[in-house]
Amino acid sequence: MLTSLFGEFGPRRLRTEPASGAPVATPVVDSDVVIAADAAHAMRAHFAATRSDLDHAGSMITLMDPTGIWAPQVIRALCDASGQRVERLNLRETGTLRTLAVIERTSVPRMAAGSLKVYHAETRSSIVDGNLAGVLAERSHLTAVILGGMPPHAVTGLLRDLLAATRQPEWNCPWLVFIVPPGAGALRRRILEQDWPANVHTAAMSESLSGPASVWNAVLTAWEAAASSSSQPRSASSTARTLAASDDGPVQAPQWLARVLAAVSTAEGLLTCGMVDLDSGDLLATEGDAGMRQGLRQHAAALCAARRAHLAAGGPEIAAPEEILVSMGMRQALLRRLTQSDSLGFVALVDRARANLSLLRFRLNEAERQLD
């Protein structure tokens, strides 16, 4: 049964709507398996045989949802959108037949690559090493942890358990992405400041958890960014990279600033970007079209002035905004404080129609993470 669940899907038919247009329930294929031994141990052994090399294994995402609210909705929404079905495996205890865990999976068809499998496990214990959700995460290409609606003590326990799990020899997942609600800047910084292993890329994305579509869009953005990061060379960009001109002309940017700018410079829809002193509004470094540098400098000064005005009006009890975004017709100007420095900010001009701001933020966060 494990081989069947984790094997390839057979042919699929697209759902057909009735003539009345009434909604059709998501098709679910249920299977029951009675477990005589440790289910997590059996699944880990299965993965060791079928997914020992992630470079050649099928693409897989695990959704970790401690509240149990979003992941089931995401899987059903994906099924409804693609005409797939939910495959659900109910693991039951020998003797009592009580449900120990429920594993759900669907497949997302992709035009230029193989299908993307999305898994979710509901268990009766916390997310720790040896738990089914943790075993799924160990052999995934990306694990997305959804943190909406969790009390602080539960978040603390979750981070502690995940830190322990990622340090185990069985952990092979290269990407661990946390999805946090907007305004949770302190939580985001706390996640990134944990002592994650060097082989685990960790990111925290602030996204509105308004429905399964918004949750999946955040996961998909992380997946695309991870795929882009793994395929992009780590060498420095060949585009312009200079500090603001002094009397003696432009000088080279510090290496770490250049690395951060190079990492985000290829984002689709990005026109030009740079680093700015948040206190003075002075543009310190730029990347991209040199002809747009003057416009970027003006926008950087204006956005920093707006940020200082916000702080002055709010008083000391008001936290500084993490980001300011201004729309100007077909363009947008973005100012975002760096997590590595309270005095430096990332500023960018983007094409409003083509830019993916979530992907841009993700790349910026990952670039800073690589500096540690």
Backbone hydrogen bonds, N-H to C=O, Kabsch-Sander energy under -0.5 kcal/mol:
donor,donor_aa,acceptor,acceptor_aa,energy
5,L,1,M,-2.7
6,F,2,L,-2.5
7,G,3,T,-0.6
7,G,4,S,-0.6
21,G,18,P,-1.8
29,V,86,V,-3.1
30,D,28,V,-0.7
31,S,88,R,-1.8
33,V,90,N,-2.8
35,I,33,V,-0.6
35,I,92,R,-3.4
36,A,34,V,-0.6
42,A,38,D,-2.1
43,M,39,A,-2.4
44,R,40,A,-2.4
45,A,41,H,-2.1
46,H,42,A,-1.9
47,F,43,M,-2.6
48,A,44,R,-2.2
49,A,45,A,-1.1
50,T,46,H,-1.7
51,R,47,F,-3.5
54,L,52,S,-0.6
56,H,53,D,-1.3
57,A,53,D,-0.9
61,I,117,K,-2.7
62,T,142,L,-2.0
63,L,119,Y,-2.8
64,M,62,T,-0.7
64,M,144,A,-3.2
65,D,63,L,-0.7
68,G,65,D,-1.4
73,Q,69,I,-0.5
74,V,70,W,-2.6
75,I,71,A,-2.4
76,R,72,P,-1.9
77,A,73,Q,-2.5
78,L,74,V,-2.4
79,C,75,I,-1.9
80,D,76,R,-2.5
81,A,77,A,-2.1
82,S,78,L,-1.9
83,G,79,C,-1.8
84,Q,79,C,-0.8
86,V,27,P,-2.7
87,E,85,R,-0.5
87,E,105,R,-2.6
88,R,29,V,-2.9
88,R,86,V,-0.6
89,L,103,I,-2.9
90,N,31,S,-3.3
90,N,88,R,-0.5
91,L,89,L,-0.7
91,L,101,A,-2.6
92,R,33,V,-3.2
92,R,90,N,-0.6
93,E,98,R,-2.5
94,T,35,I,-1.4
96,T,94,T,-1.2
97,L,93,E,-2.4
100,L,91,L,-3.2
101,A,91,L,-1.3
102,V,122,E,-2.2
103,I,89,L,-2.5
104,E,120,H,-3.1
105,R,87,E,-1.8
106,T,118,V,-1.7
108,V,116,L,-2.8
110,R,113,A,-0.5
116,L,108,V,-2.4
117,K,59,S,-2.3
117,K,115,S,-0.6
118,V,106,T,-2.4
119,Y,61,I,-2.6
120,H,104,E,-2.0
121,A,63,L,-0.5
122,E,102,V,-2.9
123,T,121,A,-0.5
124,R,100,L,-0.8
128,V,126,S,-1.3
131,N,128,V,-2.2
135,V,131,N,-2.3
136,L,132,L,-2.5
137,A,133,A,-2.0
138,E,134,G,-1.9
139,R,135,V,-0.9
139,R,136,L,-0.6
140,S,137,A,-1.5
141,H,60,M,-2.2
142,L,60,M,-1.2
143,T,175,W,-2.3
144,A,62,T,-2.6
145,V,143,T,-0.6
145,V,177,V,-3.1
146,I,64,M,-2.8
146,I,144,A,-0.6
147,L,145,V,-0.6
147,L,179,I,-2.5
150,M,147,L,-1.0
154,A,151,P,-0.6
155,V,151,P,-1.9
156,T,152,P,-2.3
157,G,153,H,-2.0
158,L,154,A,-2.3
159,L,155,V,-2.7
160,R,156,T,-2.1
161,D,157,G,-2.3
162,L,158,L,-2.6
163,L,159,L,-2.5
164,A,160,R,-1.9
165,A,161,D,-2.3
166,T,162,L,-2.8
167,R,163,L,-0.7
167,R,164,A,-0.6
168,Q,165,A,-1.5
171,W,168,Q,-1.5
172,N,138,E,-1.8
175,W,141,H,-0.5
176,L,201,H,-2.9
177,V,143,T,-2.7
178,F,203,A,-2.9
179,I,145,V,-2.9
180,V,178,F,-0.6
180,V,205,M,-2.9
184,A,181,P,-1.4
185,G,183,G,-0.5
188,R,184,A,-2.3
189,R,185,G,-2.5
190,R,186,A,-2.2
191,I,187,L,-2.3
192,L,188,R,-2.1
193,E,189,R,-1.7
194,Q,191,I,-1.3
196,W,194,Q,-2.0
200,V,197,P,-1.7
201,H,174,P,-3.3
201,H,199,N,-0.6
202,T,200,V,-0.5
203,A,176,L,-1.8
205,M,178,F,-3.3
207,E,180,V,-2.5
207,E,205,M,-0.8
209,L,207,E,-0.6
210,S,208,S,-1.7
215,V,211,G,-1.9
216,W,212,P,-2.7
217,N,213,A,-2.5
218,A,214,S,-1.7
219,V,215,V,-2.1
220,L,216,W,-3.3
221,T,217,N,-2.2
222,A,218,A,-2.1
223,W,219,V,-2.4
224,E,220,L,-2.7
225,A,221,T,-2.4
226,A,222,A,-2.6
227,A,223,W,-2.6
228,S,224,E,-2.5
229,S,225,A,-2.7
230,S,226,A,-2.2
231,S,227,A,-1.2
232,Q,228,S,-1.4
242,T,286,T,-0.7
243,L,251,V,-2.9
244,A,284,L,-0.9
246,S,249,G,-1.1
249,G,246,S,-1.6
253,A,241,R,-0.6
258,A,254,P,-2.3
259,R,255,Q,-2.2
260,V,256,W,-1.9
261,L,257,L,-2.5
262,A,258,A,-2.5
263,A,259,R,-1.6
264,V,260,V,-1.1
265,S,261,L,-1.4
267,A,264,V,-1.7
270,L,267,A,-1.8
271,L,349,L,-2.6
272,T,349,L,-1.5
273,C,287,E,-2.0
274,G,347,V,-2.5
275,M,285,A,-2.1
276,V,345,G,-2.6
277,D,282,D,-2.6
278,L,276,V,-0.7
278,L,343,S,-2.5
281,G,277,D,-3.0
284,L,275,M,-3.4
284,L,282,D,-0.5
285,A,275,M,-1.4
286,T,242,T,-1.9
287,E,273,C,-2.6
288,G,240,A,-1.1
289,D,271,L,-1.0
292,M,289,D,-1.4
293,R,290,A,-1.4
296,L,292,M,-2.2
297,R,293,R,-2.3
298,Q,294,Q,-2.0
299,H,295,G,-2.3
300,A,296,L,-2.6
301,A,297,R,-2.0
302,A,298,Q,-2.1
303,L,299,H,-2.7
304,C,300,A,-2.2
305,A,301,A,-1.9
306,A,302,A,-2.1
307,R,303,L,-2.0
308,R,304,C,-2.4
309,A,305,A,-2.2
310,H,306,A,-2.0
311,L,307,R,-2.0
312,A,308,R,-2.4
313,A,309,A,-2.4
314,G,310,H,-1.9
315,G,311,L,-1.7
318,I,315,G,-1.5
319,A,317,E,-0.5
324,I,335,L,-2.7
326,V,333,A,-2.6
328,M,331,R,-3.5
331,R,328,M,-1.7
332,Q,350,V,-1.9
333,A,326,V,-2.9
334,L,348,A,-2.6
335,L,324,I,-2.6
336,R,346,F,-2.8
337,R,322,E,-2.3
338,L,344,L,-2.2
341,S,338,L,-0.6
345,G,276,V,-2.3
346,F,336,R,-3.6
347,V,274,G,-2.6
348,A,334,L,-2.1
349,L,272,T,-2.6
350,V,332,Q,-2.4
351,D,269,G,-3.2
352,R,330,M,-2.8
352,R,350,V,-0.7
353,A,330,M,-0.5
354,R,351,D,-0.6
355,A,351,D,-2.6
356,N,268,E,-0.8
357,L,355,A,-0.6
360,L,356,N,-2.2
361,R,357,L,-2.7
362,F,358,S,-2.2
363,R,359,L,-2.5
364,L,360,L,-2.1
365,N,361,R,-2.7
366,E,362,F,-2.6
367,A,363,R,-2.4
368,E,364,L,-2.1
369,R,365,N,-2.2
370,Q,366,E,-1.9
371,L,368,E,-1.3
372,D,369,R,-1.4
